[in-house]
Amino acid sequence: MARIAGVNIPTQKRVIIALRYIHGIGPVNAIEICDKVGIPHDRRVNQLSDAEVLQIRETIDRDYLVEGDLRRETSTNIKRLMDLACYRGLRHRRGLPVRGQRTHTNARTRKGKPKAIAGKKK
């Protein structure tokens, strides 16, 4: 089991797929990392040498914001919006959709389980 950026990545999967298990690395970044290090796209994690794993680890540490640092930055950005009391910050504070979606129906992911309204007519 290879450990990169504090995450155990699966050994049986291809490197491009396995790198996506790291928060902050998607399909495009995974391909970019493999190209920088010079790893073929069809190589599996268990076929990597220790030197290649080390190169991947160094590339990610040097060029990408991942895992804890990325989560911390995202949460500080949201807190900043909430402290400013701008529209987006107020929506975050109330737990409503931030990007203009409708709330009359839907929006259950942000609003949570539906709450019954007492005395509402059928």
SEZA-338570 format. One record per atom (N, C-alpha, C, O, CB): residue number from 1; x, y, z. Coordinates in pm, whole numbers, always signed. Each point is the difference from the previous one (the first is absolute). Glycine has a CB too. Layout:
<pts>
PT  seq      px      py      pz
PT  NUM       X       Y       Z
...
</pts>
This chain:
<pts>
PT  seq      px      py      pz
PT    1     +85    -118      +0
PT    1     -85    +118      +0
PT    1     +89    +125      +0
PT    1     +76     +21     +94
PT    1    -262    -146     +30
PT    2    +178    +205    -228
PT    2     +77    +124     -10
PT    2     -72    +110     +77
PT    2    -122     +11      -4
PT    2    +217     -80    -221
PT    3     -16    +150    +294
PT    3     -58    +111     +78
PT    3     +52    +131     -56
PT    3    +120     +29      +7
PT    3    -138    -174    +201
PT    4     -73    +224    -264
PT    4     +35    +128     -60
PT    4     -90    +107     +58
PT    4    -122     -16      +3
PT    4    +201     -96    -217
PT    5     -20    +221    +261
PT    5     -73    +114     +58
PT    5     -89     -43    +115
PT    5    -109     +55     +19
PT    5    +115     +58    -241
PT    6     +38    -212    +300
PT    6     -76     -46    +115
PT    6    -117     -90     -33
PT    6     -84     -26     +86
PT    6    +151    +233     +22
PT    7     -75    -255    -232
PT    7    -111     -85     -43
PT    7     +56    -132     -52
PT    7     +94      -1     -79
PT    7    -238    +204     +22
PT    8     +87    -314    +103
PT    8     +36    -130     -55
PT    8     -72     -18    -133
PT    8    -123      -6      -5
PT    8    +159     -93    +237
PT    9     +41     +92    -340
PT    9     -63     -16    -131
PT    9      -3    -149     -35
PT    9     +94     -72     +33
PT    9     -16    +302    -107
PT   10    -184    -277      +7
PT   10     -16    -143     -30
PT   10    +110     -50     -95
PT   10     +40     +71     -92
PT   10    -288     -48    +125
PT   11    +295    -142     -10
PT   11    +114     -53     -75
PT   11     -39     -66    -131
PT   11     +81      -5     -92
PT   11     +33     -27    +307
PT   12    -235     -19    -226
PT   12     -38     -73    -121
PT   12     -47     +90    -113
PT   12     -13     -46    -114
PT   12     -49    -143    +260
PT   13     +37    +316    -118
PT   13     -54     +90    -102
PT   13    +112     +67     -78
PT   13    +115      +0     +42
PT   13    -317     +39     +99
PT   14    +166     +17    -258
PT   14     +96     +77     -77
PT   14     +36    +126     +76
PT   14     -80     +50     +80
PT   14     -12    -142    -297
PT   15    +211    +145    +193
PT   15     +51    +115     +75
PT   15     -92    +121     -18
PT   15     -28     +72     +96
PT   15    +263    -158    -123
PT   16    -283    +107     -96
PT   16     -86    +116     -28
PT   16    -129      -7     +82
PT   16     -49    +102     +47
PT   16    +144     -88    -280
PT   17    -149    -133    +250
PT   17    -123     -18     +79
PT   17     +31      +9    +148
PT   17     -75     +63     +75
PT   17     -23    -208    -256
PT   18    +207     +85    +225
PT   18     +34      -5    +143
PT   18     +32    +138     +56
PT   18     -32     +29    +115
PT   18    +118    -261    -148
PT   19     -24    +319     -48
PT   19     +34    +134     +47
PT   19    -125     +83     +33
PT   19      +6     +93     +80
PT   19    +203    -102    -217
PT   20    -321     -25     +75
PT   20    -125     +73     +24
PT   20     -55     -21    +140
PT   20     -89     +74     +43
PT   20     +40     -94    -283
PT   21    +102     -80    +313
PT   21     -43     -21    +138
PT   21     +50    +110     +91
PT   21     -47     +13    +113
PT   21     +46    -259    -154
PT   22     +95    +326      -5
PT   22     +53    +112     +78
PT   22     -90    +120     -23
PT   22     -26     +37    -114
PT   22    +265    -124     +98
PT   23    -286    +147    +124
PT   23     -89    +117      -9
PT   23     +75    +115     -67
PT   23    +106     +42     +48
PT   23    -232    -115    +159
PT   24     +72    +123    -317
PT   24     +64    +111     -71
PT   24     +65     -43    -130
PT   24     +48     +85     -75
PT   24     -11     +21    +292
PT   25     -34    -236    -245
PT   25     +54     -48    -126
PT   25    -111     -70     -77
PT   25     -55    -100     +45
PT   25    +287     +74     +55
PT   26    -264     +80    -217
PT   26    -102     -56     -87
PT   26     +62     -65    -121
PT   26    +121     -24      -2
PT   26    -283    +196     +81
PT   27     +81    -200    -180
PT   27     +50     -68    -119
PT   27    +111     +77     -73
PT   27    +102     -58     -38
PT   27    -327     -44     +16
PT   28    +205    +231      +3
PT   28     +97     +80     -74
PT   28    +132     +10     +77
PT   28    +107     -16     -58
PT   28    -294    +147     -47
PT   29    +180    -104    +234
PT   29    +121     +11     +82
PT   29     +74    -134      +7
PT   29    +123      -2      -1
PT   29    -232    +184    +135
PT   30     +36    -293    -128
PT   30     +64    -132      +7
PT   30     +79     -27    -128
PT   30    +112     -51      +7
PT   30    -297     -32    +143
PT   31    +128    +115    -265
PT   31     +70     -19    -127
PT   31    +123     +91      -7
PT   31    +106     -40     -45
PT   31    -323     -23     -69
PT   32    +200    +186    +161
PT   32    +110     +98      +1
PT   32    +116     -50     +86
PT   32    +116     +12     -40
PT   32    -282    +175      +5
PT   33    +136    -240    +152
PT   33    +103     -52     +91
PT   33     +75    -116     -66
PT   33    +122      -6      +5
PT   33    -259     +76    +196
PT   34     +62    -163    -263
PT   34     +64    -114     -65
PT   34     +90     +44    -115
PT   34    +107     -57     -21
PT   34    -303     -86     +85
PT   35    +153    +245    -139
PT   35     +82     +50    -109
PT   35    +127     +67     +52
PT   35    +107     -17     -58
PT   35    -313     +48     -80
PT   36    +195     +45    +247
PT   36    +118     +66     +58
PT   36    +102    -101     +48
PT   36    +120     +17     -22
PT   36    -264    +175     +90
PT   37     +97    -298      -4
PT   37     +89    -100     +57
PT   37     +49     -97    -108
PT   37    +106     -61     +14
PT   37    -225     +81    +206
PT   38     +42     -34    -329
PT   38     +38     -89    -108
PT   38     -48    -142     +18
PT   38     +69     -95     -38
PT   38    +127    +237      +5
PT   39    -314    -157     +92
PT   39     -59    -132     +22
PT   39    -104     -25    -110
PT   39     -84     +87     -24
PT   39    +124     -73    +278
PT   40     -36    -130    -320
PT   40    -102     -30    -102
PT   40    -139      -6     +63
PT   40     -15     -33    +117
PT   40    +187     -95    -252
PT   41    -272    +159     +55
PT   41    -137      +9     +51
PT   41     -60    -135     +39
PT   41     -93      -5     +80
PT   41     +65    +204    -222
PT   42     +81    -308     +88
PT   42     -57    -131     +30
PT   42     +73     -73    +114
PT   42     -34    -115     +30
PT   42     -36    +102    -267
PT   43    +166     +76    +301
PT   43     +76     -60    +110
PT   43     -87      -7    +125
PT   43     -77     +91     +29
PT   43    +294      -3    -126
PT   44    -202    -198    +170
PT   44     -75     -18    +126
PT   44     +89     +38    +118
PT   44    +122      +3     -11
PT   44    -261    -187     -92
PT   45     +73    +215    +217
PT   45     +72     +48    +118
PT   45     +98    -105     +51
PT   45    +110     +33     +42
PT   45    -306    +110     +18
PT   46    +156    -271     -62
PT   46     +89    -104     +53
PT   46    +122     -24     -90
PT   46     +94     -69     +42
PT   46    -293     -38     +65
PT   47    +199    +161    -229
PT   47    +114     -12     -90
PT   47     +99    +116     +15
PT   47    +107      -2     -61
PT   47    -255    -122     -97
PT   48    +113    +225    +238
PT   48     +86    +116     +17
PT   48    +120     -34     +90
PT   48     -13     -77     +95
PT   48    -186    +229    -125
PT   49    +313     -95      -3
PT   49    +116     -15     +88
PT   49      -8    +103    +112
PT   49     -79     +94      -7
PT   49    +220    -182    -185
PT   50     -59     +70    +295
PT   50      +1     +96    +111
PT   50     +43    +139     -47
PT   50     -49    +100     +52
PT   50    +100    -287    +107
PT   51     +39    +192    -255
PT   51     +47    +129     -52
PT   51    -113     +74     -71
PT   51     -12    +122     +13
PT   51    +243    -217     -40
PT   52    -315     +22     -48
PT   52    -111     +63     -70
PT   52    -105     +51     +98
PT   52     -55    +109     -17
PT   52     +95    -259    -180
PT   53     -67     +72    +301
PT   53     -94     +45    +103
PT   53     +52    +126     +68
PT   53     -76     +93     +28
PT   53      -1    -331      +9
PT   54    +206    +241     -11
PT   54     +63    +117     +61
PT   54     -10    +122     -92
PT   54     -26    +110     +47
PT   54    +182    -261     +78
PT   55    -135    +131    -254
PT   55     -12    +110     -97
PT   55    -143     +54      -3
PT   55     -20    +121      -3
PT   55    +203    -222    -134
PT   56    -281     +11    +138
PT   56    -141     +43      +2
PT   56     -28     +81    +125
PT   56     -62    +105      -6
PT   56      -5    -309    -127
PT   57    +113    +154    +248
PT   57     -20     +67    +127
PT   57     +60    +141      -1
PT   57     -63     +95     +45
PT   57     +63    -319     +70
PT   58    +123    +236    -166
PT   58     +67    +130      -5
PT   58     -71     +96     -95
PT   58     -13    +118     +30
PT   58    +229    -231     +22
PT   59    -262     +63    -167
PT   59     -73     +83     -96
PT   59    -128     +55     +61
PT   59     -32    +117     -16
PT   59    +128    -251    -173
PT   60    -169     +48    +258
PT   60    -126     +44     +62
PT   60     +28    +102    +109
PT   60     -69    +101      +9
PT   60     -36    -323     -61
PT   61    +206    +197    +137
PT   61     +33     +94    +107
PT   61     +42    +135     -55
PT   61     -32    +104     +57
PT   61    +100    -296     +87
PT   62      +5    +191    -254
PT   62     +56    +123     -55
PT   62    -104     +82     -78
PT   62      -4    +122     +12
PT   62    +225    -236     -24
PT   63    -305     +46     -69
PT   63     -82     +72     -98
PT   63    -149      +7     +30
PT   63     -71     +80     -62
PT   63    +237    -151     -99
PT   64    -216      -9    +254
PT   64    -144      -7     +20
PT   64     -40     +23    +145
PT   64     +75     -32     +92
PT   64     -87    -126    -283
PT   65    -105    +215    +209
PT   65     -58     +20    +132
PT   65    -100    -114     +22
PT   65    -103      -5     -68
PT   65    +134    +261     +60
PT   66      -2    -346    +102
PT   66     -84    -120     +18
PT   66     -31     -24    +147
PT   66     +59     +59     +90
PT   66     +42    -157    -297
PT   67    -198      +8    +227
PT   67     -41     -49    +132
PT   67     -24    +110    +103
PT   67     -82     +89     -23
PT   67    +209    -293     -28
PT   68     -58    +199    +164
PT   68     -28     +89    +113
PT   68     +15    +147     -33
PT   68     -82     +82     +42
PT   68    +157    -263    +105
PT   69     +29    +217    -222
PT   69     +21    +140     -36
PT   69    -115     +52     -86
PT   69     -47    +112     +20
PT   69    +295    -147      -8
PT   70    -292     -45    -109
PT   70    -110     +40     -87
PT   70    -130     +13     +78
PT   70     -76     +95     -20
PT   70    +188    -209    -172
PT   71    -139     +18    +280
PT   71    -121      +7     +83
PT   71      +2    +122     +90
PT   71    -102     +67     +17
PT   71     +85    -317     -22
PT   72    +134    +280     +63
PT   72     +15    +117     +88
PT   72     -24    +129     -79
PT   72     -69     +91     +49
PT   72    +233    -218     +95
PT   73    -108    +136    -264
PT   73     -18    +121     -80
PT   73    -146     +20     -39
PT   73     -52    +112      +4
PT   73    +285    -140     -91
PT   74    -300     -82     +48
PT   74    -141      +8     -36
PT   74     -85     +46    +118
PT   74     -86     +86     -16
PT   74    +121    -268    -152
PT   75     -10    +126    +286
PT   75     -79     +39    +117
PT   75     +28    +145     +40
PT   75     -92     +70     +44
PT   75     +93    -309     +34
PT   76    +123    +286     -91
PT   76     +29    +140     +33
PT   76     -66     +94    -100
PT   76     -44    +109     +37
PT   76    +261    -178     +67
PT   77    -224     +27    -231
PT   77     -70     +83    -100
PT   77    -148     +13     +35
PT   77     -57    +108     -12
PT   77    +221    -181    -163
PT   78    -225     -37    +217
PT   78    -142      +3     +36
PT   78     -21     +85    +126
PT   78     -95     +78      +7
PT   78     +61    -306    -111
PT   79    +123    +213    +203
PT   79     -10     +81    +122
PT   79     +16    +148     -31
PT   79     -69     +84     +59
PT   79    +159    -275     +74
PT   80      +0    +225    -227
PT   80     +20    +140     -40
PT   80    -128     +57     -59
PT   80     -39    +112     +31
PT   80    +283    -158     -73
PT   81    -310     -32     -44
PT   81    -126     +47     -59
PT   81    -106     +20    +107
PT   81     -79     +94      -6
PT   81    +135    -214    -206
PT   82     -58     +30    +311
PT   82     -99     +11    +107
PT   82     +27    +123     +87
PT   82     -93     +68     +43
PT   82     +65    -317     -44
PT   83    +156    +278     +27
PT   83     +36    +116     +81
PT   83     -31    +130     -72
PT   83     -38     +99     +62
PT   83    +217    -233     +48
PT   84    -163    +134    -243
PT   84     -30    +120     -78
PT   84    -150     +29      -3
PT   84     -42    +113     -23
PT   84    +244    -157    -117
PT   85    -282     -60    +163
PT   85    -145      +9      -6
PT   85     -47     +39    -140
PT   85    -100     +70     -15
PT   85     +95      -9    +258
PT   86     +77    -108    -345
PT   86     -46     +20    -137
PT   86    -109    -104     -28
PT   86     -25     -88     +82
PT   86    +254    +180    -157
PT   87    -292     -81     -42
PT   87    -111     -88     -32
PT   87     +41    -147      +9
PT   87     -71     -80     +60
PT   87     -24    +259    -208
PT   88    +208    -213     +87
PT   88     +46    -140      +4
PT   88     +27     -45    +142
PT   88     -28    -115     +35
PT   88    +127    +143    -263
PT   89     -44     +60    +311
PT   89     +27     -34    +139
PT   89    -127     -25     +78
PT   89      -6     -91     +83
PT   89    +212    +226     -95
PT   90    -309     -53     -15
PT   90    -128     -20     +69
PT   90     -64    -133     -40
PT   90     -60     -68     +83
PT   90     +28    +318     -75
PT   91     +44    -286    -136
PT   91     -55    -128     -46
PT   91     +74    -117     +66
PT   91     -63     -99     +38
PT   91      -1    +206    -259
PT   92    +196     -96    +235
PT   92     +76    -103     +69
PT   92     -45      -9    +146
PT   92     -20    -109     +53
PT   92    +217    +147    -206
PT   93    -214     +77    +216
PT   93     -38      +4    +141
PT   93    -136     -66     +23
PT   93     -19     -70    +100
PT   93    +152    +280     -73
PT   94    -227    -188    -118
PT   94    -134     -56     +15
PT   94     -12    -143     -52
PT   94    -103     -65     +19
PT   94     +16    +295     -38
PT   95    +191    -278     -47
PT   95      -4    -136     -53
PT   95     -88     -14    -122
PT   95     -64    -104     -20
PT   95    +105     +24    +247
PT   96     -46    +184    -308
PT   96     -80      -1    -122
PT   96     +92      -7    -122
PT   96    +121     +21     +14
PT   96    -304    +112    +100
PT   97    +129    -163    -234
PT   97     +84      -3    -119
PT   97     +65    +135     -25
PT   97     -63    +105     +16
PT   97     -84    -283    -112
PT   98    +273    +176     +56
PT   98     +79    +122     -12
PT   98      -2     +55    -142
PT   98     +11    +121     -20
PT   98    +134    -201    +205
PT   99    -159      -6    -282
PT   99     +21     +41    -139
PT   99    -127     +22     -80
PT   99      -4     -30    -120
PT   99    +214     -94    +132
PT  100    -314    +176     +50
PT  100    -117     +44     -74
PT  100    -103    -107     -31
PT  100     -91     +25     -78
PT  100    +236    +141     -15
PT  101    -134    -284    +152
PT  101     -99    -104     -28
PT  101    -132     +35     +69
PT  101      -3     +78     +96
PT  101    +186    -251    -119
PT  102    -290    +115     -26
PT  102    -132     +26     +59
PT  102     -13     -75    +132
PT  102     +61    -104     +20
PT  102    -160    +137    -249
PT  103     +18     +22    +320
PT  103     -21     -65    +129
PT  103    -147     -29     +28
PT  103     -32     -63    +101
PT  103    +235    +178     -19
PT  104    -293     -70    -170
PT  104    -142     -28     +22
PT  104     -23    -151      +1
PT  104     -67     -53     +89
PT  104      +2    +271    -201
PT  105    +122    -286     +15
PT  105      +5    -146      +2
PT  105    +146     -39     -11
PT  105     +85     +85     -28
PT  105    -318    -110     -79
PT  106    +263     -99    +129
PT  106    +138     -50      -7
PT  106     +89     +63    +108
PT  106     -51     +40    +104
PT  106     +22     -76    -352
PT  107    +157     +46    +225
PT  107     +98     +53     +96
PT  107      +6     -81    +129
PT  107     +40     +52    +104
PT  107     -78    +175    -200
PT  108      -2    -354     +90
PT  108      -2     -82    +120
PT  108    +140     -31     +51
PT  108     +18     -21    +120
PT  108    -232     -77    -198
PT  109    +312     +94      -8
PT  109    +136     -29     +43
PT  109     +48    +106     +98
PT  109     +62     -32    +101
PT  109     -14     -84    -320
PT  110     -76    +242    +190
PT  110     +45    +109     +86
PT  110     -94     +23    +118
PT  110     +45     +31    +110
PT  110     +62     +74    -309
PT  111    -238    -119    +177
PT  111     -96     +33    +104
PT  111     -21    -112    +102
PT  111     -44     +26    +112
PT  111     -67    +121    -276
PT  112    +143    -271    +127
PT  112     -20    -112     +90
PT  112    -137     -63     -19
PT  112     -69     +27     -98
PT  112    +223     +81    +261
PT  113    -191    -192     -68
PT  113    -128     -70     -10
PT  113    -115    +100      +6
PT  113     +10    +101     +70
PT  113     +91    -306     +35
PT  114    -211    +178    -178
PT  114    -112     +94      +4
PT  114     -63      +9    +138
PT  114     -13    -100     +70
PT  114     -29     +50    -308
PT  115      +5    +169    +276
PT  115     -62     +23    +130
PT  115    -151     +19     -19
PT  115     -44     +74     -89
PT  115    +260     +32    +179
PT  116    -294    -171      -7
PT  116    -145     +13     -10
PT  116     -44    +137     +49
PT  116     +54     +54     +96
PT  116     -80    -302     -64
PT  117     -73    +303    -101
PT  117     -54    +131     +38
PT  117    -134     -24     +69
PT  117     -90     -58     -60
PT  117    +208    +177    -133
PT  118    -132     -74    +317
PT  118    -122     -24     +78
PT  118    -115     +83     -56
PT  118     +16    +119     -27
PT  118    +123    -168    +232
PT  119    -254     -14    -221
PT  119    -122     +69     -40
PT  119      -6     +34    -147
PT  119     -84     +81     -39
PT  119     +76      +8    +263
PT  120     +92    -147    -306
PT  120      -5     +31    -142
PT  120    -114     -78     -64
PT  120     -18    -119     +27
PT  120    +266    +164     -32
PT  121    -326     +23     -81
PT  121    -114     -65     -66
PT  121     +49     -96    -107
PT  121    +108     +16     -56
PT  121    -251    +185    +101
PT  122     +61    -303     -72
PT  122     +38    -100     -99
PT  122     -29     +47    -138
PT  122     +26     -72     -96
PT  122     -67    -104    +259
</pts>
